[in-house]
Amino acid sequence: MKQSKLNDWDKTFCLLNLHNKVVGSSCVEWCDNNDIIVATTKKIVSCDMALMNGGKKVHEPEFTIENVNIEETKRTVSKVVTEYIQEFESACFQSSNTAAFPAYNVYEILLDPVLFPMKNDVGTGYKSIKMSPSGLCKSGGQLLAAVSQNYSVHVCIKENDEVSRTWKEKCELSTILKHHLRSNPTLLGKHEAGCKTNALNLAKEKTAATALTYVAWSNLYHIDSQSVCFLVTSTLNGLIILWKIQADSTGNILAHIELAFQGRWKNVVSLSFCKHSQHMGYQRPSHPPSKLHVAVSNVDGELLCYSLDCTKDWQCSNETSVWSEPDKICVRQMHWFYIHHDESVMIIAKSNVIVVQKLNKNFEVVNDTYIHNAHDLPIVALSVFEGNDVLEIFSSSSDGSLIKFDLCTDPTPKLQQTAVLSKPDDVGTFNANHPTTFHGFTLSPNGAFVALLTSQPKIRLSIQVDNTAQLSLKRLLNPSQASEKFLQRIFSEGRSFSSCIDILEIVRQYYALSKTFECSLSVFLEQSINLKETNLAKLQMRWHLLTIKHKVKQFPRKTSNLEGMALGENQCKDLQLVEEVLVLKQMAKVLMAWFRNHLNEEIASANVPIVQLVNKLKSKKELLTEEEMEVISQIQSLPIYKELPYVMTCAISTLPISLSTEGISAIASDGSRWPVCCLTYTVLQGYEKRKCALSGLYAAVKATQPSWLQDILSWNCIFSDLPLM
């Protein structure tokens, strides 16, 4: 049976029913924190993947599904529009010898959901979402820009730097845009006063100018040691708005309009920044360039590029057509990358065709345009993955086919098909009884998985009345590829384990099926443990692999929170030894920080059990380096050391309380056990504390600790190297 499951490794699995309807494009994104975000007609749905935990089946991940908390934005009817409708209605009741004819302006207003929103109108849902680059927030996470069906853009963040772990709305851009238009009325055009028709046109213009339709994020830049990202949006009346988005010291998101100008078209269907790619031979700058380039497409299939000059004051310095033929095949999916200082590559999807063009600094096509007939039906999603040695292009069509390409740009741009990842039969698109509609896909941060967004029809009395969105997963890496990439990310590239969770999940699923690790990881695990290891990544790698073995062995029994505070008796001895070494290494770091700051007045109020840490380390000399032993000797020679308390005091019972044997909890003399901060070893007896979702270790909240401990409290969990939330 296990072998049969391994034979199904490349098939779709883990079907999630979202109980909502999906409309629009770009409605699914995979965040770097392993949340899969889906835009539905009711709510933004967040699917949070559990860390190294099996669901109903041990070889499939477990998800927690919740709605993103966004305050509903309701549009109000303009006073001019209300008076116009009331005047028309009163005229309809007056007797007249002239035959009445329909007023086109009235019907145009009543049928416009933006200009005249109905009470029961479906305007509370969302049609597209876009994730910002990582690192913009104080916590290092991403921002979510969600476009609602009533044309407002909500910027959200997952609060994971302290206690909360839920998505929260930070700002709503339409409100900011309204204030900007009041200060800059020239953006609305000229409308002569004194005429009801002109007043109505002005009301329409004002309403359409604040109706945001599409968004796109730029690369992450640094301005005056602040992380900054730019966001471009379009409106129903053709305005192009450039926003500067950044986070302040308190974690609030600041959105400021840098530039707003009237574009050539009002019927915009997609936007894209020209971005820097690490695989294109052009180094990504840390500071914003003198010009930002934005591509805009319209419903007629035309495509043009804008140069936004920021040398002095922001202005649109250039407008060039790239695709000037109105072929009525609109471009809803496009990506644009720099390859040199004065050259770029643009990848667009037109119907079932992928078009690749190389552009010079004037946005003129260089060499021949490469056209690849990729699918039989129109393309609904196009994604670019930068995590491997080459730039990989993933495209999917409405029939559910998913194809992977490698992009080559030298000397001419072209695509090389490398794999067919999904076929219509895999999704069930042409199933006669229950046909499946394919809406799009998204890739995990390291390309280990692809999430497929589909929907099934709801049938009542042989009539389809609605559809229900479903999310399923597909593995893109085999066990050997995942193991090699995992080792490369951690040891060669020096990344944190928190950035490799999707690869680690592949490793866990393979072990759950085969009860063994792939060869390279098995060899690593068979090596003897170096008790004086200075490379903590090796110890944490071993901890993750041993934890996988332990969790798979105890499946389906769940570990309680209390068990997370202490080492379980059934854990293997190797795992206990690794955790003991990691605890002692952290204790040594705390003592070194205390020694460097022992003259600080805040030292006495820190409640760090220095004496207990020293005694603990002295009893484990065989696990310490010479440098660590030297620091301990110097600490004991300090006059202040003799004044330090030997044991701590319980804040509730005032009884003596000391560290437990394993060093990750504290025990009072009455037998009560309390969690200990795994970073500073202070006893946590309050409600506010952070926790690692995988190891179960706790940490103090930064705001409640002295300044000399703030740097230590910014570290990740000592076992898993994951953020403490």
Protein Blocks (a to p, Z undefined) as FASTA:
>chain_A
ZZmmmmmmmpcehiadehiacedehibccdfkopacdddfkbccdddddehiacfblkbc
cddddddddddddddddfklmmmmmmmmmmmmpccfbdcdddfklmmmmmmmklmccfkl
cfkbcfbdcdddehkamnopacdddddfkopacdddddfklmbccdcdfbdfklmmmmmm
mmmmmlnopadehiaklmmmmmmmmmmmmmcfbdcddddddeehiacdddddddfkopac
dddddddfkopacdddfbdcddfbfbbcbdcdddddfklopacdfbdcfbdcdddddfko
pacdddddfklmgcdfbdcdfblccghpacfbdcdddfbfkbccddddehjbccdddddf
kopaehjdddddfbfbdcfbdcddfkbmbdcdddddfkopacdddddfbfbdcdddfbdf
bdfklnommgmklccddfbdcddfkopaccddddddddeehiafbdcdddddddfbdfkl
mmmmmmmmmmmnopafklmmmmmmmmmmmmmmnopacfklmmmmmpccdfkbfblmlmmm
mmmmmmmmmmmmmpcbdcdfklmmpccfkbcfklmmmmmmmmmmmmmmmmmmmmmmmmpm
klmmnopafklmmmmmmmmmmlpcfklmmmmmmmmmpmklmmpcfbdcdfklopacdddf
kopaccdfkopacdddfklopacfbfbdcddfklopacddfklpcfklmmmmmpccfklo
pacZZ
